[in-house]
Amino acid sequence: MFTKIGNKARNAKRALKQLHYSPEQISAKEFHDYMTGETFSEDTTTLRDVLGNEFLMIHELIEMSELKKRGRNLQKTQKTRS
């Protein structure tokens, strides 16, 4: 799964660079965690939807990139047991 995400992300990043947008570095794990994590909206777009649509891929990379620029962590955090 991470290989597929990485390949799709590389293609989307190339398209963004042609538009003179420099996305933050986003790993395949960060992308996966962000797309499969908790959501606070009623958005029903799935990871499969995004991987199957280059425009959604570009949209999500920009969204993630802008969050990272603001210091947000995109990876799921592991809960520790007390």
Buried (B, 14 or more C-beta within 10 A) or exposed (E): EEEEBBEBBEEBBEBBEEEEEEBBEBBBBBBBBBBEEEEEEEEEBEBEEBBEBEEBBBBBBBEBBEBBEEEEEBEBEEEEEE
